[in-house]
Amino acid sequence: MTSTLSHADVTRLLTEPSASTRAELAGKLGLELDSPKLAAHELELAQDIVRILAKDIETGVRTALAQSVRSARNLPRDVALRMAEDVEAVSLPILAQSLVLTDDDLVAIVQRASAPKQTAIAGRSVVSERVSDALVTHGAEEAVAALMGNAGARIAEPALALAVDRFPASNAVKEAMVNRDTLPPAVAERLIALVSRRLQDHLVRNHNLPAGAAADLVMRGRERAVIRLSAGAADEDLRTMVAQMHHTGRLTPSIMVRAICTGDIGFFEAAMAELTGVKVENVQVLLHDAGPNGLAALYRRAGLPPELFSCVRAAVDVVNETGFDGEPHELERFRARVITRVLTRTEDFDPGDVDYLVDKLGDALNLAA
């Protein structure tokens, strides 16, 4: 055997079975188990010693063993499972790092484990979607917060949504979610309505979106952030987000007008489809190819306030007349054209102010919201 664990060590274990000797031996086993120099029979001997020490009556011995073998690839799975069920001083290193535990093992452990054990699993360098689902479904708040803060955790959209449902008042969970590299638009939209102003700002920045005017981020600023989240979203993601907003009463006329007047045509089309029950493809035809009567009919069917129709009409006309040219600053030019069309003449009008139009239309928007 190698110098890491010698025959003399085994002899000491048999002839001087003190707790300190066993703990010293346990501390050598991690490197020994994965040594490429071990012959097959030597590896079997090392694994047998591990099995003996994993049953040791002294917690200190088992703790030393856990620290030593926590990342050993040749740790017997039955030993890893035994140690995972041990006291936390023994189990946490194994749960956090052992490579021999399978997803099935981890899911089963999550369902019955204490919060610290769940948290150890949530912090593993790689967490599969299956294990993440189990943690979100069964995990304590601290475990779910740790999972959300783990860049190595793969978390499906339904699990992200469930985390919001289970812990809507948990700042730890919400802040960790806001700080994830990416979030589905529907989840991000829900978080905007739940988190503090500081986290709203960070949520916008985290998705590489301009923060807008900080003074009114909580209300109209939240609408701006939602619209910006929709920019670039896949069609299915966008429709899911819009449907969720409608279901929760957040798909307001003001946010739809803000979308169309600031160039988010996709959001407006998806919203009209949601409100009218018309397929989005047919909504696009009615908005862009059916002449003025198509928009008017669709608008009435959506039940939107008559006083906002002129704003929508102007924005749709600008889209149909000019579209987007693909040149730099095209969105700014589009917004300026919409604003100019709606506001026939204003002395102090600054066409570069993205939110100027909606602010000028504040009375109607507040009435409709």
N, C-alpha and C positions, 0 to 999 in steps of 0.2 A: 504494500500500500504506500501511498505518498507520505511525505513528511507532515502533511496537514493532519492526518489522523493515522497514528502508527499502531502496530500490534501492541506496543507498550501501553498505549492509551486503553485499548480493550482489556488488557491484563489488569490495569489499575481499576477499571470499572468493575471487574469481577472480584478483585481482592480487597479493594478499599472503596466500597460503595457509599462513600459519604456524599451528602448533597453538594458540597463544593466541587468534588471530583466529577460528579455527574453533570453539573452545570458547566464546568470547564470543557468537558467532552462535548456537550451539546453545542457549545459555541464554535466548535471546529467542523461540525457536520455539514454546514451549508456549502462550503467550497468543496468538501470531499464528495458530496453527492453528484456534483456536476463536473468533477475532474475527468478530462478525457483520458487520463492515464490509468484509470481504474479498469481492471479486468472484470469480466461479468460476475465472477464469484465474489470479488471484492465489493462491487456495487451492491450485491445482494446482502453482504454482511453489513455494509453501511446502512442500508434500508432497514435491516432487522434491528440494528441499534436504535435507529430513529423510532421504530415502533415501540421499543421498550421505553425509551425516554418520554415518548408522548403520553405514556400512562403513569409517569412518575408521580408519586404522592406529593412531592414538593412543587408548589406553584412556581418558585424561582427557577427550577430546572426546566419546566415546560416553557416558561417565558424565554429563557435563554435559547432553547431549541427553536421556538417560533421566530425569534429575531434572526437566527442563523439560517434557517431553511425557508424563509418567507418567499424568496424568489427562485428557489431551486427547481429546475425543470424535472429532476428525477425524484422529487419528493413523491412517495406513494400517495395516490389519491385517497385511499382509505384513511391515511394519517392526516392529510389535509382536512378532510371532512371532520374527523374527530377533533382536531384542534380548532376548527371553525365553530364548534359547539361548546368549546371550553370557556372559561372565564375571559373577560375582555382583555386582560393583560396578555393572554395567550392568543386569543382569536383575532384581535384587530390587525396585527401584522400580516397574518395569513389572508384574511378577508381583503385587505388593501392591496396585496401584491401577488399572492400565489397564482401561478400560471396553470396549475393543474386542475383548479376548480372550473367546471363547465358552466355554461349559461343556465342549464337545468339546475345545477347545484346552487348557483347564486340566487336564482328566482325562488327556489324553495326556502333558502335561508332568509331572504328578505321578508317573506310572508310571516315568519314567526320570530324574527330577531328583534333585539332591542334597538333603540334609536342610535346608539354609538356604533353598533355593528352595521346597521343600514348605512350610516354615514361613511363608514370605512369602505363599503362596497361602492357607494356613490362617488368616492374619490379615486377609484382605480384609474390607471392611465388610459385604459380603453374600457368603455361601458357600451354594450350593444343595445340596440333598440328594445330587445326583449327584457333585458334587465332594467333598463330605464323605465319601461312601462310598469314593471312590478314595483319599482321604487316610488313612482308617482302615485300608483294605486294604493299601496300599502305603507309607504314610508312616512316617518315622522317629518315634521316641518324642517328640522335641521338637516335631515338626509336629503329632502327634496331641494332645499337651498344649495346644498353641496353639489348635488347633481347638476342643477342649473348653472352653477359656476364652474363646472368641469368642461374644459374645451375638448377633452377626449371622449365625451359622452355623446352618443348619437341618440337624439330624442325626436321621435315622430311628432307631427303636428297635433294629432289627437292627445298625446301625452302632455304636450305643452299647454293645450287648452284645459285639460283636466287639472293641471297644476294651478292654473288661475282659478278654476272652480273650487278646488279644495282649500286654497290658501289666499283668498282675495284680500285679506287684511295683513298678510305677512310681508313686511318690508324686506326681510331677508330673501324670500323667494322672488319677489318682484324685482328687486334690484339685481339679483343674479341673472334673471331672465333678460332684463334690459341690457346687461353687459355681455350677453352672448354675441358671437360674431354675426350671426344671421338669425332672423325670425320670420316666420310666414307673415304676410301682411295682415291676415285676420287676427293673429295673436298679438301682433304689435298694435293694432287698432284698439283691441280690448285693453291692453296695458296703458295706453295713453289716457284712457278714461279713469284708470285706477291709481296711477302712481303720482307722486309728488311733482311739483313744478320742476325741481332739480332733476328728477329722473325723466320727466318729459323732455327736457332739454337734452339730456344725455341720450335718450332713445332716438331723438332726431339725429343727433351727431353720429351715433353708433351706426346708423344706416346711411351715412354720408349724405344727409339732407340738410339744407339750410334751415336754421332755427326760426327765421321769421322775426316778427316784432315780439320781444319778450314781454312787453307790457300787458298783452291780453292773451297769452299762451293758453291759459286755463280754459277759456271758452272758444272764441273764434280762432285762437291760435291752435287749439286742439284740432279744429277742422282743417286748418292749413296742414298740420302734420299728417293727418289721415290722407289727405289728397296727395301729399308728397310721397307717402308710403306706397300709394297705388302706382306711381310712375315706375314703369319698367316691370311691374308684376306680371306674371303669366296670366293668361285669360282666366284659367280655372281658379287661380288664387284670388284674382280680383273679384270674380263673381261670388266666391265664398265669403270674402270680406264684406261685400255689399249686402249679401243675403243676411249675414249676421247683424250688420248695422240696422237693417230693416226690422229684423226680429226683435232687436233690443230698443227700437225707437230712436236710433241715432242717425238714421238716413233722412235728415231734415231737408226741406227746400233750400235753406241757406247753404248747406254744404254742397248741394247739387249745383246751385248757381255759382258758388265759388269755384267749383271744379270746371265748369264749362267756360267761365270767364277768365280763368287762369291757364287754360290750355290743356286740361286733363280730359280730353274727349273720351278716352276709354272708360274712365270712371263714370262720366255722365251717361254714356250709352248703357253701361251695365246697370246703373241705377234706374234708368227709364225701363229697361227690360224687367227688372225686379218689381217695380211698382205697377206696371201694366200687365204683366204676365205674357208679354210678347217676346218671342225669341230675339236674342240680341242681333242676329243677322237681319231680321225684319225691322228692328228698331233702326239699324244703320241705314236701311233703304228709305224708311220714312223720314229720317232726319236729313239725309243728304241727296236723295234722288227723286223724292216724290213732290218736290215743290213746296210752297209755303203751307199748303193745306195739310200736308203730312205731319209736320211738326205740331201744328195747332191741334189736330185730332189726337195725337199721341200725348200732348201736354194735358189736354182735358181728361183723357183716360187715366193719366197718372194722378189726377187730383191735386195738381200743384196750384199755388195761389195765382190768380189772374194778374195781380200787380207786378209779378216778377217775369211775366211772359216776354215783355219787351227786351229785357236783359238777355234772356235765353235766345230770343229771336236774333238779336244783334250778333251774339257770339256764334250761333250756327251759321248765319249768313257769312260771317268773316271766314269761317272754316270752309264753307262751300265755295266761296269766291276765290280764296287765295291758298288755303291749305298751308302746309309747311314745306319750306323750300330746301331744307337740309343745310342751309348756310349757318354760320355762327350767329348766335343771339336770335335765332328765329323765334323762340318762345317769347322773349322780351318784345319783339316786334308784333307778334300775334296779340299779346296782352295790350299793347299800346293801341292797336287797331280796334280791339273790342271796346276799350275805354273811350276812345275817340268816337266810336259809333254811338255809344250809349250817352255819353256826356257831350252834348252838342257844342257847348262852349263853357269853359271854366278858366278864369284868369290865372289862378295859381296851380293849374293842373301840371303834375309831373308824371309823364307817361312811363317813367322808369320805376315808379312805385307799384310793386306787384299788387298790393292790397288797397290801393287808392280807390279803385272802382267799388269794391265791396263796402268799404267804409263810407263812401258817398251814398251808397244805397242802403245805409244802415237802418233807417226807419222801416223800410219795407222788409228787410231781412229779419229784423227783430220781431216784426209782426208775424212773419211767416214761420219762424223757427219753432 
